Amino acid sequence: MRTLLSALALTTLLVTPALAASGKLVLYTSQPNEDAQQTVDAFTAKYPEVEVEWIRDGTTKVMAKLAAEFEAGAPQPDVLLIADMVTMEGLKAEGRLMAHEDADVSAYDPAIMDEDKTYFSTKLITTGIVYNTNAEMVPTSYQDLLKDEAAGKIAMPSPLTSGAATIHMATLTSNPDLGWAYYEGLADQGANPQGGNGGTYRAIAGGEKLYGFVVDFLPIREKANGAPVEFVFPEEGVSAVTEPVAILSTAQNPDAAKAFVDFLLSPEGQQLAADQGYLAAHPDIAPPEGFPARDEIKLMEFDPAAALENDAANKEQFIDIFGG
């Protein structure tokens, strides 16, 4: 009898909430549709008792929809998978996120994880320098874009439109060696930030401009398809959006939500990110083809709480420099 009771106790310990996950899970995400479908399919293959209902849009639109649901007192999602930590910091400050104390983040860089375990980074989508291979100068540093060779030839996304550009601006302007003087220098070079990363990439790949800032996977993927572009991880480092995942404090199915978070953080989930062409947040997952080794990629320091606090002021200063 004692042996039987011990076995039953062990079985109970093994059936964790994640393993017992079932029912409907509502996901709001800013992942591209194909990536989102692959993520959901991989998760439900591991947790077949969970039915995932997902809605996809850009982070700004996802958050606008969620804000309306908060206002109505009826938030729908159990879990969010969106672009950046600054948005998650805002939700955390409002008490909208549920801590997942048992999430295993021991292998990860603490700088990209919330110390209170309310949100968890799943990727590193870095922003660095892209250039057209017809350009005479090959940049290796942000400062190279302030040289005469780059004058009038720079494209860049606007932080008024792009979340990644917002993070990039906050990261570079908080760097003591760059600061707002760097953005003033870009304005002097004739840079006219507008739109998102896609437009910036197309301007440089098409030769309309020769240099700019863009998220890594666009030029790295398209170079493999023959596009005349190169991506540079500058010597100062790169900024990154980390596609964090979080559970809402109002989640209707927290067990399934925790299972989803655990899946994304697991080696299996991180390998999926790499297979989709992204730099996984887990340091032991090999980068996709076209990326340098992980130890060659330097992340610049970034404080999401400070970026949240300074967001309005940063955008006002950006407008002062470049216009609306």
C-alpha positions in Angstrom: 0.0 0.0 0.0 2.8 2.4 0.9 4.5 1.7 -2.5 1.2 2.3 -4.3 0.7 5.6 -2.5 4.2 6.7 -3.3 3.7 5.8 -7.0 0.4 7.8 -7.0 2.2 10.8 -5.4 4.9 10.7 -8.0 2.4 10.5 -10.8 0.6 13.5 -9.4 3.9 15.5 -9.4 4.6 14.5 -13.0 1.2 15.6 -14.2 2.0 19.3 -14.1 -0.5 22.0 -15.2 1.4 22.2 -18.5 1.1 18.5 -19.2 -2.6 18.6 -18.2 -3.3 21.5 -20.4 -6.6 21.3 -22.3 -9.5 23.4 -23.5 -9.5 26.6 -25.6 -6.5 28.9 -25.6 -7.0 32.4 -27.1 -3.8 33.9 -28.6 -3.3 37.5 -29.8 -0.1 37.8 -31.8 1.9 40.0 -34.2 3.7 37.2 -35.8 3.4 36.9 -39.6 0.5 34.7 -40.5 2.7 31.8 -41.7 4.9 31.9 -38.6 1.9 32.1 -36.3 0.2 29.1 -38.0 3.4 27.1 -37.7 3.8 28.0 -34.0 0.2 27.0 -33.2 0.5 23.8 -35.2 3.7 22.8 -33.4 2.2 23.6 -30.0 -1.1 21.7 -30.6 0.9 18.7 -31.9 2.5 18.6 -28.4 -0.7 19.5 -26.6 -3.5 18.0 -28.6 -6.1 18.6 -25.9 -5.7 22.4 -26.4 -7.6 24.2 -29.1 -5.9 27.4 -30.1 -8.0 30.3 -31.4 -5.6 33.0 -32.6 -5.9 36.5 -34.0 -3.0 38.2 -35.8 -2.3 41.9 -36.5 0.6 44.3 -36.0 1.5 45.0 -32.4 -0.1 48.5 -32.5 -3.4 47.2 -33.8 -3.3 44.2 -31.4 -2.8 46.6 -28.5 -5.6 48.9 -29.7 -8.0 46.0 -29.9 -6.9 44.9 -26.4 -7.3 48.4 -25.0 -10.9 48.5 -26.2 -11.5 45.1 -24.6 -10.0 46.3 -21.3 -12.2 49.4 -21.5 -15.3 47.1 -22.0 -14.2 44.9 -19.1 -13.9 41.9 -21.4 -10.3 41.1 -22.5 -10.4 38.0 -24.7 -6.8 36.6 -25.0 -5.2 34.2 -22.5 -1.7 34.9 -24.0 0.0 37.6 -26.0 3.0 37.1 -28.4 3.9 40.5 -29.7 6.9 42.5 -30.9 8.6 44.2 -28.0 9.4 44.4 -24.3 8.4 48.1 -24.0 4.7 47.2 -24.7 4.9 44.4 -22.2 6.4 46.8 -19.6 3.3 49.0 -20.1 1.0 46.1 -19.5 3.0 45.0 -16.5 2.8 48.5 -15.0 -0.9 48.4 -15.3 -1.1 45.0 -13.6 -2.4 43.3 -16.7 0.1 40.4 -16.7 0.2 37.1 -14.7 3.5 35.9 -13.4 4.6 32.4 -14.5 6.9 31.6 -11.6 7.8 28.1 -12.8 9.0 29.1 -16.2 12.5 27.9 -16.8 14.7 30.8 -18.0 17.9 29.5 -16.5 19.6 29.2 -19.9 18.7 32.7 -21.0 20.4 36.1 -20.8 18.7 37.9 -17.9 18.8 41.1 -19.8 16.0 39.9 -22.1 13.8 38.4 -19.5 11.5 40.1 -17.0 12.9 39.5 -13.5 9.4 39.1 -12.2 8.5 36.5 -14.8 5.6 38.3 -16.3 6.9 38.3 -19.9 9.5 36.2 -21.7 11.6 37.0 -24.8 11.4 34.3 -27.5 13.5 35.7 -30.3 16.2 38.3 -31.1 15.1 40.3 -34.1 18.0 42.7 -34.4 18.3 46.0 -36.2 21.6 46.8 -37.9 22.9 48.3 -41.1 21.8 47.2 -44.6 23.5 48.3 -47.7 23.2 47.8 -51.4 26.1 45.8 -52.8 26.6 48.5 -55.5 27.6 51.0 -52.8 31.2 52.0 -52.8 31.5 52.2 -49.0 31.1 49.0 -46.9 30.0 50.2 -43.5 31.1 48.5 -40.3 30.0 51.1 -37.8 27.0 53.4 -37.2 29.4 56.3 -37.6 30.1 55.3 -41.2 26.6 56.5 -42.2 27.7 60.0 -41.2 30.5 60.0 -43.8 30.2 62.0 -47.0 29.8 58.8 -49.0 26.4 58.1 -47.4 25.0 61.7 -47.7 21.6 61.6 -49.4 21.7 57.8 -49.7 20.1 56.7 -46.4 16.7 55.1 -45.8 15.3 54.3 -42.4 12.0 53.3 -40.9 10.2 55.8 -38.6 9.7 55.1 -34.9 6.3 56.8 -35.3 5.4 53.7 -37.4 7.7 50.9 -36.5 8.1 49.2 -33.1 11.5 47.9 -34.1 12.5 51.5 -35.1 11.3 52.8 -31.8 13.5 50.3 -29.9 16.4 51.1 -32.2 16.0 54.8 -31.5 15.8 54.3 -27.8 18.8 52.0 -27.8 21.1 54.2 -29.9 20.1 57.5 -28.2 20.8 56.1 -24.7 24.2 55.0 -25.8 26.7 57.6 -24.6 28.9 57.3 -27.7 25.9 58.0 -30.0 23.0 59.7 -28.3 20.7 62.2 -30.0 23.7 63.8 -31.7 23.8 60.7 -33.9 20.2 61.2 -35.0 20.9 64.9 -35.7 23.8 63.7 -37.8 21.5 61.4 -39.8 19.2 64.4 -40.4 22.1 66.4 -41.6 22.8 63.5 -44.0 19.4 64.0 -45.6 17.8 60.9 -44.0 14.0 61.0 -44.0 12.6 58.3 -41.8 9.2 57.0 -42.9 7.1 53.8 -42.9 8.3 50.5 -41.7 11.1 48.0 -42.3 9.7 46.6 -45.5 9.7 50.0 -47.3 13.2 50.7 -46.1 14.4 47.3 -47.3 12.8 47.8 -50.7 14.4 51.2 -51.2 17.8 49.8 -50.6 17.4 46.6 -52.5 16.0 48.5 -55.4 18.9 51.0 -55.4 16.8 54.1 -54.6 19.0 54.4 -51.5 22.2 52.6 -50.7 22.3 52.5 -46.8 19.9 52.2 -43.9 18.7 50.5 -40.8 16.5 47.4 -41.0 15.6 44.2 -39.1 18.1 41.4 -39.8 15.9 38.7 -41.4 14.8 40.8 -44.4 18.1 41.3 -46.1 19.6 38.0 -44.8 16.7 36.0 -46.3 16.6 38.0 -49.5 20.3 37.9 -50.1 20.0 34.1 -50.3 17.5 34.6 -53.0 19.9 36.8 -55.0 19.0 40.3 -53.8 21.9 42.8 -54.0 22.0 43.5 -50.3 24.3 42.8 -47.3 23.4 43.1 -43.6 26.0 44.4 -41.1 26.1 43.8 -37.4 27.8 47.1 -36.4 30.9 47.0 -34.2 29.0 49.0 -31.5 26.3 46.3 -31.4 22.7 46.0 -32.5 19.3 46.8 -31.0 16.7 44.0 -30.8 13.0 43.4 -30.4 12.5 40.1 -28.7 9.0 39.0 -29.5 8.0 38.4 -25.9 5.2 36.2 -24.7 3.0 36.9 -21.7 -0.1 35.6 -19.9 -2.8 38.1 -19.2 -3.9 38.3 -15.5 -7.4 37.8 -16.8 -6.6 34.6 -18.7 -9.5 32.1 -18.8 -7.1 29.1 -19.3 -3.9 29.8 -17.4 -2.8 26.2 -17.5 -2.8 26.1 -21.3 -1.3 29.6 -21.4 1.6 28.4 -19.2 2.1 25.4 -21.4 2.3 27.7 -24.4 4.9 29.9 -22.7 6.9 26.8 -21.7 6.7 25.4 -25.3 8.1 28.7 -26.8 11.0 28.7 -24.2 11.8 25.0 -24.7 14.6 23.9 -27.0 11.9 22.6 -29.3 10.1 25.9 -29.5 13.4 27.8 -29.9 14.5 25.5 -32.7 11.2 26.3 -34.4 12.1 30.0 -34.3 15.5 29.2 -35.9 13.8 27.1 -38.5 11.5 30.0 -39.4 14.7 32.1 -40.1 15.0 34.0 -36.8 17.8 34.3 -34.2 16.5 32.2 -31.3 16.7 33.8 -27.8 18.1 30.6 -26.4 21.9 30.9 -26.7 22.4 27.2 -27.5 20.3 27.2 -30.6 22.4 27.6 -33.7 21.6 30.7 -35.8 19.8 30.2 -39.2 21.9 30.2 -42.3 23.3 33.6 -43.2 23.7 34.7 -39.6 27.1 34.9 -37.8 27.8 32.8 -34.8 26.0 34.0 -31.7 29.2 35.0 -29.9 29.9 37.4 -32.8 26.6 39.3 -32.3 26.8 42.0 -29.7 23.5 43.3 -28.2 23.6 46.9 -27.1 22.3 47.7 -23.6 18.6 48.4 -23.4 16.3 49.2 -20.5 12.7 48.5 -21.4 11.3 50.3 -18.3 13.3 53.4 -19.1 12.3 53.2 -22.7 8.6 53.1 -21.7 9.1 56.1 -19.3 10.9 58.1 -22.0 8.8 57.0 -25.0 6.7 60.2 -25.5 9.7 62.4 -24.9 11.8 60.4 -27.3 9.2 60.6 -30.1 8.8 64.4 -29.5 12.6 64.8 -29.9 12.5 62.7 -33.0 9.8 64.9 -34.5 11.8 68.0 -33.6 14.8 66.6 -35.6 13.1 65.1 -38.6 9.6 66.6 -38.6 6.3 64.6 -38.3 
